[in-house]
Amino acid sequence: MIKPKERIFKKLVNPRPSLGITIFECGWSYRNKFSTIREDNWIRKDNILVCLLEGKGKLESASTGLRQLVPGNMFIIPSGVWHRYGPELEEEWYEYWIVFKGITAEALLFNATKGIYNKNACGLFNISINDEILRLFELLFAQAEQNRHDKCAVLFFEFLQKIERNIKREDKRTNFSIIGEVVAKIDSDPLINIDFKKEAAVYGISYALLRKEFLRHTGLPPYKYLLNQKIQYACNLLADGLNVKETCFEIGMKDPAHFSKLFKKITGIPPREFINRMFD
């Protein structure tokens, strides 16, 4: 792939949809290790797909927090999502990007990334950068220079299909490590309040994928697992001599009647009976 020592981009004139895809802009960026760090820091009105070819940097968004970037990382920033990204100090940086929108493109990305792409949050994943993917990008850029909206859409469609084959899908061990981290976080503090949708975004996956893997590895969806751990903690409190009302408040619940109902649902007996059996 040609690596120009500058920023080269092409904006299409009067962009229009084709195949349910609209391409607005595409290009390359080069930043040498002696240049001032420039961080993109904004909310876009269209989606942008960025692929890092060389260099290291950081991506930050409301959904992902601060994430490290390395060569082979591809990330998608949906429209309306605050973000910023840029290279580390003294790092040569090559990236290419495509600005786009359209239902077809979003559906393809969701399928290609197995749910990592989410139109409400940044998606970060790895790809195997090969000559075929780079050639498609160069062809798309060449068609953009000629303002060929239809050709750009066709090439982007093909580009997304190639991504599906080249994404380094997380194997079972990787998925297990993610679930293991979340489980460890809950087990170490059963009273923790977790927004599992935000938690999924931190790991760069969709909530649907987190829930599926959580269920596969623990037998329970994440929220129910958290509830089970809270009730297990409540059992310890009751065994230590706290009454039902005190235990209810201690684990962060406000209604003792609701607590008792949930306790019975999970343990099979109401909390008062649990106390009676403990101290009988």
N, C-alpha and C positions, 0 to 999 in steps of 0.2 A: 504494500500500500504506500502511496506517495504521502510523505509527511512534510508539508510545507512549514517553514519556520515563521509562521504568521497565522493570523485568524482569517479563514476564508469561509464565506457563507453566501448563500443565495436565497433571497426571498422571492416567492412566486407572486406574480402580478395577478390581481383579481382571482385569488384561489377559489376553486370550486370543487365540490365533491364528485368522486367517481368510485363506484363499488362501495359506497358508504364510508369512504375515507377522503379526508381533505388534508393535503400537505401544504404547510405554510412556509416552512423554511428548513434548510438543512446546511450543515457545514462542519468544518474541522476547527479545533482550537489548539494552538501550541503556546506554551508558556515556558521560557527557559528558567534555569535555576537561579539566575541573577535578577530576574524581573520582580517587580512588586507584586505581592499576592493580590489577586483580584478574586473576590467572592461574589458569585451571583447571589443576590439576596432580595427576593421579591415574591409576589404572588402572580402567577401567570394566568392569562385568560384561556390558554390552550394547553394541551398536554405536551410534554417534552420527554423524549427518550434519549438518554445519554449513555455512551459506552466509553469507558476509560481504557485506552490502549497501552499507555505507559505512564509511570509516575504513581505517587501516593498522595492521598488527600483526605478530606473529610466531607461528609454530607450531614446536614442537620435539618430536621423538619419537626413540626409539632407532633407528628405521629411516631417518628422513628427515634427521636432524640439525636444524639451525636453518634455517628457511625464512621468507622474507618473505610476508606476506599483504596483498593489495590487494583493493579491491571487485571482486566477480565471482568471487573464489576460493570454491570449494566443497571441503571436505575431509571425509573419512570416517575415523573412528577406530574400528577394530575392537575388540571386547571383548578384554580381557587385554593391551592394548598401552599401555605408559606414554607419557604425553604431557603437554604443557601448551601453552596458547595464550592470547593476550591482546593488547590494543591498545598502540600506542605512546603515549608521553607526549603530552598535549595533542591527542589525536585523538578526535573524536566517533565512536562505534562502534555500528553496528547489525548484528545478526546474527539469524538464526533457526536453529532446530535441531529435529531429530527423533531420538528415541531408539527403536531398533527392533531386532528380530532376526528370523531365519527364513530357510530355505533359498531360498525364492522371491525374497526381497528381495536376498539375496547374489548369486544367479545373475543377476538383472536388472542389478545394479550392475556386475558383472564384464563383462557384455555391453555395457552402456551406455557404460562408460568404456574399452572396448577393452583391458581388462587392467590399467588403472591401479589399479583397486580390487583390493586383495589382503587377504584376511582375516587375514594375519599382519603387516601393516604399514599405516601411515597412507597414504592416497591423497590427493593434492592436484591439483586441476585447475581449469580456468576454465569458466564457463558464460555464456551470453548471458541475462542476467536480463531477462525480459520479463513483461508483465502476465499472461500465461497461467500461467506458473510460480508467480508470486506469488499469483494467484487460487486455485490449487490448494492452496497452503499455508494460505491463510486459510480455505478450506473444510475442510481437514483439522483445523485448530485448532478451528473451530466444532463439528465432529462430536466432537472430543475433549472439549469442554466438556459435551457431552451423553452422554459415555461410550459412544459408538457404535463398538465395536471393529470391526465388519464394515465400516462406512462408512469408517473411518480406513484400513483395509487396502486397500480399493478405491481410495481417493484416492491413497494412497502408491504403489500399483501404477501408476496413471496418471501420477503425479508422476515416477516413475523413467523411464517411457516418454518423457516430455517432455524429461527431462535428456538422453537419448540423442540427441535431435534438436538440442539446444541447446548441447551441449558443443562448445567450440571445439577441434576435433580438430587435433592437431599435423600440419602439412603436411610434405611430404618434406624441405623445407629445415630445419624445426625438428628433425625426427628426425635429419637429417644432422648438425646442429650438436651434438646430444647424442653421437652416435657419434664425431664429429670430436674432441670433448673427451676421450673415453675413449681413442681411438686416439693422440691427442697425448700423453696421460699415459703410455701404454705405450711409445711411440716415444722419449720423452725419458728413460725409465728402464726398459729391458727387463727388469731384475732385480726390478722391483716385484712384490709379491704383492697381487693384487686378488681380493676376494670379489665376484664379479660380481652376485650376488643383492643384496648390500648396496649395491653401486654403482648398480644399477637403482633401488633404493628412494630413494637420494639425489636422483635425477632425477624421482621421483614416478611411475615406470612399473614394470610387472612385469618379472621376469627374462625371461619368455617374449617380451615385446615387445622388450626389449633384444637378445636373441639373434636374433630375426627381423630386426630392422633392421641389426644388425651383419653378419649373413650377407648381407643384401641390398646393403650398401654396401661390404663388404670381400671378400666371397666366402668368408669363414670365420666360424665361430662364435667368440665372444670368447676362450674358453680356448685354442683352437687358434691364434688370431692371436697371443696372448701367447707360446705355446710357439714359434711360428715366429720371433718377435722374439728370444727367448732364444737360439735356435740360431744366428740371424744374428749375435748378439753373440758367441756361442761361436766362430764362424768367425773373427771379428776377433781374438779372444784366441789362437786356434791360429796365426793368421798372424803374431801378434806374438811367437811363440816358446814359449808355454805348452804343456806336454804335455797328454795327454788327461785324466789324473787331476786335474791342477791346474785345467784348464778346467771340468771337471765340478763341482768344489767351488766354483769362483768364481761360477758361475751359480746356485748354491744347490741343486744336486742332490747326493745322497749316494752314489749307486751308479754307478760308472763304466761298468759293463756296461749298465745301463738307459740311461745317457746316450748310449752308443755306438749302441744300438739305435734310440733316438729320433732321433739325429743322422742315421743312415742313412735312416730312414723319411722324414725331411723333405728331406734334400739328395740322396738317392740313392746316397751313398757313405759308408762308415764314416769316423770322424774320422782314423784313422791314414792312410788313403788320401788324405784331404784334405791332411794334413801333407806326405805324400810328393809330391803334385802341386805343392804350394806351394813346396817347397824342392828339387825335382828339377832 
